[in-house]
Amino acid sequence: MSATSPRRLDALIIGAGFGGMYALHRTRGMGLDVHLIEAGDDVGGTWYWNRYPGARCDVMSIDYSYSFSDEIQQEWTWSEQFAAQPEILSYARFVADKLDLKRDISFETRATAVQYDEDAALWRIETDGGVVYEANYCLMATGPLSVPKQVDIPGAAKFKGELYLSGKWPHHDVDLKGKRVAVIGTGSSGIQIVPVVAEQAEHLTVYQRTPSFTLPMRNRKLDEDYVSHIKAHYPGLRAAARHSLTGGVRPITHRPVFSVTPAESEKLMEDAWQQSGLSFLGLFSDLLTNREANEVVAEFVRGKIAETVNDPETARKLTPRGYPIFARRPCLDTGYYEAYNRDNVTLKDCIEHPIVEITEKGIRTAEGEVEVDIIIAAIGYDALTGAMLSIDITGKDGRALKDKWADGGRSHLGLMIEGFPNLFVIAGPNGPSALANFIILNEQNVDWVCDCITHMRSEGIRSIEANADAEDGWMQKVTTLGSLSLYPTANTWYTGANVPGKPRTFPVYIGGLGRYREICADAAAEGYRGFTLR
């Protein structure tokens, strides 16, 4: 570690996304001497980095916003049902200014090493700028989708054109007009990028490996009467969201697929499809537990692809098979399938013809080389555990987190890790994580952590960590619940299958945000059952 004289703190927070921002506000309100470090030069987390064409949240804006301050809820007005990246980033900046957060944030500062001193019961955090912090509590608000995968295709360094990662988009304007553009990847980012780029590029070539199921977003502007209606009823809406399965207010049903006739299910799906993908997502209750039910819905969506895409061969390539619908993150799109009806869009199937290399002039497959001016790599993230493992974190007895997590991320309640006292994880891999509204989950996690710290300080407790038995028990619960669903059957970033060499697990708690909140609250109410306090 650096010999630089450390700055002493009560708490250090890593990451200025929505979790870190709220953690700074809460801990500062507790009277703690707290500071936050952030790799970017502004707040916003994933919405700071993801500026790619078409970037938009697929959670309704009235859900994907803070609930802790009615003043913020009343002052801020969303313009669309699903907010675009610039508006979400503006919202983050609005909150940061409203709460005067930036005075306690060091931007363009990345944690490189985080080491626990057991004798002193504190964390020593070294940064890339040479500044060292010592803190009783370290709060990891690094986010589940903050480490983009790098382009590992042979020859990428040779390319003479422009190459961009969707997850680390440049802050300057990228001129796509009249350019030959390639998009690699058709996950949620690629699905948002394709229709926008298709309208600007001279020609767009899309390289797809696994086709995704995507549903029509049918975004709309929010009218003044609706916004007033929402603001007047926020308390009830927020209460419902906190105790729901996903942390939002979109419709959820208890109706199984086969509880209605085939004709009725077809009509329900058609009506929901015309309304929006949001309605479609909550249509049936057993889509991720019953393969036959799942196939009914999957086949309906496959039929919509065939109806929408004019060329039968292109439609065939775009049609997902071999995994359950919604076992991969469901996507909401605006004109994705329609984009393939344009004369200037070509789809390349990388299962049939894998990419061999990136050349100086473009991309080569077994079919030949396609020359392009710009390559956009929408190839995903080292998700859930990648951000924390990118930092050299060392706990008690010199134990490295990378060794602890060699077989996959594990913790107790997604909040604390055995052997790593006073290290709190915000929206960690073993909570509801990717299956919940992150902002509501962040608020719940931060509130739990802050209540825990308050308890420790009032009782003179120096450290808290997860018990090994409790951690084992929680991970068994997560695994058992997951195995009852269809989630682990698909190759996704949920399971780590998108990163070569990453352990294949399904580390996400699928019991729902409402039940998760109850479990966490019960543990705290019972004297932090499952944790060791010293």
N, C-alpha and C positions, 0 to 999 in steps of 0.2 A: 504494500500500500504506500501511497505518497507520504512524504515527510512534511507536507504542508500542514500548518497549524489548522486544526479543524474548527468549523463553526458549530457551536453546541446548540442543540434544539431539543424541544420536547418531542416533536414529530416532524418527519419528512415525508412528503407525498411525491410519488413519481408518476407523472402523467397528467396533462391538463385537458383531458376529455371531460365528458359530463360527470363521470365518477370522481375524478380528481378535483374538478371545480367545486362540486358539492362538498367533498371531504375537506377542502380548504376552508370553505365557508363555515361548516359545522365545527371543526376543530378550533378555528380562530374564535368562534363564538363561545367556546368553552374556556377561553383565556389561555390556551396553549401557545407557546412560542413555536410557530410552525412555518415551514417554507415548502414550496413546491418547485420541482424542476421538470422541464419539458424540452424534448428534443427539437420541436418545431419553434417557429418564431411567433406563434400566436396560440390562443386557446382553440378548442374544437375537436381535438383527437382525430378520429377517423375522418371527420368532415373537414379537417384542415388539410389532410393529405389527399383525399379522394376528390379530385377536381376534374375528373375525366368527363368527356362529353356525355350528357344525359344522366349524370349522377343524381340520384334521387332516393329518398328513404321509402321503403316499402311498408312502413308502419304509419298509420294515420298521424298527422301532425298534432292533433288534439291529444293523442296518447304519447307521442314521442316528444315530450316536453316536461319540464320540472313541475312537480305538484306541491313542493314544500312551501312555496311563497304565493299567496293569493295576489299580492301586489304585482308580482311578475306575471302571473296568469292574466290579470286584468289589463295590464299595460301593453303586453305583447299580443299582436294579432297576426295569425297565420293567413297567408293569401290563398293557399291551395290545400286540398284534402291530403295530398302526399307532397311534402315540401321538397324542393330541389336543393342541392348542395349549397348554393350561394345563400339561400334564405336560412338554412340550418346554421351555417357558419355565422351569419349576421346575428342570429338568435344567441349563439354561444357568446359572441362578443358583447351583445346587449346585456346578458346576465353578468358577465365578468365586469363590465363597467358599472352596472347597477350595484353590485356587491363590492366594488373596488378591490377585486381579487388580484389584479396584475402587480400591485405593489409588493406582493409576497411570492411572486413567481420569477424564477430565472429561466428565461427562454434560451433556445439553442444550447441546451445543456443536457447531456445524456449520461445516465448512470452507467458506469463500466464495471464496478465491483461493489458488492454489498456484503459486508462481513460482520458476523455477530461476535461481540465480546461478552462471554458468559459471566466473567467476574464483575464487569461493570454493568451488566444487563442493558447493553445498548448496541445499536447498529452503527457501523461506520460505513459511510457511503462515499465512494470516490467517483468523480465525474471526469468526462473527457477534457474539460478545461482546466483540470488540476485542482479544482476546489473540492475540499473534503468536508463532509458533514458528519456529526455524531448526534444520534437521536435515540430517545428511549423507545419510540415507536416508528416503524416504517410502514407506510401504507402504499401497496402496489396497485396503482390505478392505471396499469399499462395497457389494458384492453385486450379483448380476445382476437381482434382483427387489426393488428397494427404492425405486423412483420410480413411485408409482401414477399412472395417467392421470387427469386431471381431467375432470369432467363438462362436455363442450363442447356439450351440447344446448341449443338456444335456449330462453331463459326459465328456466333452472335457478335463477337468483338470485331469481326471483319466488315460488318455492314456499314456502308458508306452513307446511308440515309439517316433518318431520325428514328430512334427506337425509344419508346416510352412504356413505363409500367403504369397500368391503370391505378394501382394502389399508391403510387408516388408520382402523381402527375405534376408537371412543372407549373410554376406560378405565372409564367408568361403565356401569352396567347399562342396556340398552336394552329397554324394556318392549314386547314385541310382542303380548302377549295381547289378543285382542279387537280388534286393529287391522287396518285395511286396508293391506296392504303390497304394494309393487311391487319386484321384483328385475329389474334391467337387466343382462343378460349371463349366458351359460350356458357359460363356460369352467370350469376346475377349481374356482374359488372359488364360482361360482354353483351348480354341481352339488352342492357340499357344503352350501350355504346353503339351497337350496330345500326339501329334506325336513324340515329342522329348523324353518324358519319356517312351513311348511305345518301343522305340528302345533300352532303357537301362535296364528297369525293368524286373525282372523275370515274374511278372504279374502286370497289371494295371487294376484297377477297377475304372470306371468313374461314378460318381453320378450326374445325370442330373435332374434338375427340369424343366426348360423351354428350349427346344431346340432352338438354334439360327440358323438364316440363315447365311451361310458363303460362300464366293466366293474364287476361286483359286487366290492366290497372283501372282504366276508365277514370283517370284523374279529372278533377274539376276545380274551378275557382270557388272559393267560399264566399257566399253572399253575406251582406251585413246582418240580416235578420238571423241567419244560422249562427254566425259568430256570437251575436248577443245572447242567443239561446244557450249556446255552450257555456259562455262565461257565467251566465246566471245559475247554471246547474253543475258547475265544476265540482263542488264538494261531493255530491252524490256519484258523479261519474268517476272521480278519483277513488272513492271508497270501493266502488264496484271493480275497478281495474286492479286495485291492490289484492283483492281476494279472488281474482279470476285465474284461469289456467295460464294465460299468456301475459297478463299485465296490461291488457287493453280492453276496449269496449266493443270490439267487433263481435258479430253474432257467433255464438257457440251453441251447438245443439247436442242433445243426448240421443238423437234418433239414429239407429243403425241403418245401414244401407238396405238390408233385406227386410226391414220392418214395413216397407212400402212396396207396392207392386213395381215391376219393371217400367211400366208406363209412367207411374207417378215419379219414380226416381229420375227418369229421363226428363220429365217436365221440370222437376226441381232443379236439375243441373242446367237445363237450358235457360231457365229464368235467372239463376244465379250468374251464369256466364254473361248474360246480357247486362246484368246490374254491375258486376265487377268481380274480379278475382277474390276480393276481400270477402264477399258473400259466399263465394264458392268454397273458400277455405274452411268455413264453419258449417258446411252443409250436412255432414254426417259425422257420427261420433267414433266409428270403428275403422277409419281408413288406415290407421297405423297399427292395428292389432289383428286385422282379418284380411288375409291375402286375397280371398275371393272378392270381398267388398272393395278392396283397394283396386283390383283389376277392373271392376265395373266403372269406376271413376276414371282410371287411367285410359281405358278404351274410349270413353267419351271425349277426353281431351285429344287423344290420337285422331279421332274423327274430325275434330275441329281443325287440326293441322292440315289434314287432307282436304278439307273444305276451303281453307284459306290460301294455301300455297298452290299456285297454278301448275307448276311443273311436277308431275308425279314422282320423278326420281329425286328431286330436291326435297319434296315432302317426305319421301321414304327416309332420306338421310337425317332429316330433322326430327323424326319420330322416335321418342325414347322407348326402349324395350330393355328387359333384363333386370330392372330394379323397380321397386314400388314408387308410385307417385307420392311426393311429399317426404320420402325418406331422405332425399336430397333437399336442401333448403328450397322451398317453393318461391318462384320468381313471379313478379308482377311486371308486365311490360306495356309499352305503348307502341304498337305497330311493328313488333319484332318479326312475326311470321310474314306480315305483309311486305316487309323490306325485301324479302327474297323474290318477290314478283317484279322487282325493278330490273331493268336491263343492265344496270351498272353494278349488280351484286352477284357474286359467285360464291358458292359454298364448296369447301373442300372437306371431305371426310377423312380424318386422320387415323381412323381405325382401319379403313381399307387401304389408305395410302399415307402412312406416317410421314411426318416431317423428317427429312434426312439431315438437312443442315440449313443454316442461314448463310447466304453468300454475300458478296460485296454488294450485289444489286437486288437481292430479294430472298425468296424462300424456295427451297427445292424439296420436292417429294419424288417418289418413284415415277409419278406422271410427268415430271419435268420441273423447270424453274419458272416461277412467277416473279417478274421484276416489279418492285414497289418503291415508293419514295418514303413511306412512313410505315413502321411496324408498331402496333399497339398490343402489348402483352397483357391480356386480362387473365392471368394464370393463377390468381388466388393468393392465399396466405398460408403461412405456417401458423395455423389458428390455435386458439385456446391456450396453449402452453408456450408458443414460440416467443412471445414478448418477454416473459420472465426468464426463459432459458437463454435469451440473447444477452443477459446480464450475468456476470460471474457472482452468483449468490452462494454464500457459505454460512451454514448454521452452526449449531453446537458441535463441538468435537471436530471441527474442520470439515464437516460433511457438506459436500457440494449438492446443490439442488439438482444439477444435471444427473448426478448419481441417484438421488432419491427418486427422480422422475424418469429413470432410464427405461422403465416399462410403461410409462404413461403418467400423466398428471394425477396426483392423489392428494387429498386434503380432508379435513373434517368440515362438512357443511359448505365447502368451497370458500371458506373464510380464513382458516389457519392450517398450518402444516406441522405435523409432529417433527420435533427437532429444530424448529425455527421460531423461537419465542418472539412475541411482540412484532411479528411480521404478519400484517393483515393484508388479505387479498380481496380486492374489490371486483365483483363480477368474475370470479375465478372459474376454472374449467369444470368444477364438480358441483356447481349449483345449477339453477335452471338455464343460465348462460344463454346460448344461441336460441333457445326455444322461448325466451321471454323478452318483453319490452325492456331494453337495456337501461333506459333512464329510470324507470320505476324500480328495477332490480338494483341499480346503483344506489338509489336513495335508501332502499331497505338495508343493503349491506353497510353503507356508511353510517346509518343510524345505529345499527347493531354494534359496529366497531366503536363508535363514539360513546355509546352507553357503556360498553365494556371498559373503555379507558377511564371514564368517569368513575365507575365502580372501583377499578384498580387504585386510582388516586385517592379516593375517599377512604379505602381500606388499607392503604399503605402497601399494596401489592406491587412488586417490582416486575414480575413477568407472568405471561400466560402463554401456553402452547397447547396444541391438540394432544390428547392422549393417543398412544399407539392403538389401543384397543378400539377407541371411539372412531379413529380414522379408518381402521380396518372395517368396522361395522358400517360406517357411512358408505365406503366404497363398495361394500357388498350390496348394500341397498341400491346404490346407483346402478351397479352392474345387473342386479336381478331385475329391477324395473325395466332397464333398457332392453334386456333379453326377451321381455314379454312383448316388445314392440318390433316393428319392422325397420326401425332406424339403423341398427347395426348391419343390415343386409346390403346396404348400398355403399359404394366406394365414394366417400365424401370427405370434406374437411372436418366434419363432425368426428369421424373415426380416425383421422390422420392419414387416410389412404392417398391423399393428394401430394404427400411429401415423401419422396423415396427414403427408406430407412427409418421412418418414424414408426413408433410402436402402434399397432392397430388395436385401438380400444374405442369404446363409446363412453366417454367420461361425463356425460351430461345427465343431470337429474331430470327425469321426465314427469315427476309427480305433480308439476304445476307450481306456479309462483305462489298462489294462495296457501297451499299446503306447506310449501317450503318456508314461508314466513312464519307459520305456526310452529314448525319444528325449531327454527332458530330462536323464536321467542320463548318457547318452552325450555330450551337449553339454558338460556340466560336466567329465566325465572327460577330455575332449580339450581342456582348457584354456579352457573356455567358448567353444567354436567357435560362430561366428555372432554373437559379441558383441565390442565394442571396449572394452578395458580401458586406462585411462590412470593 
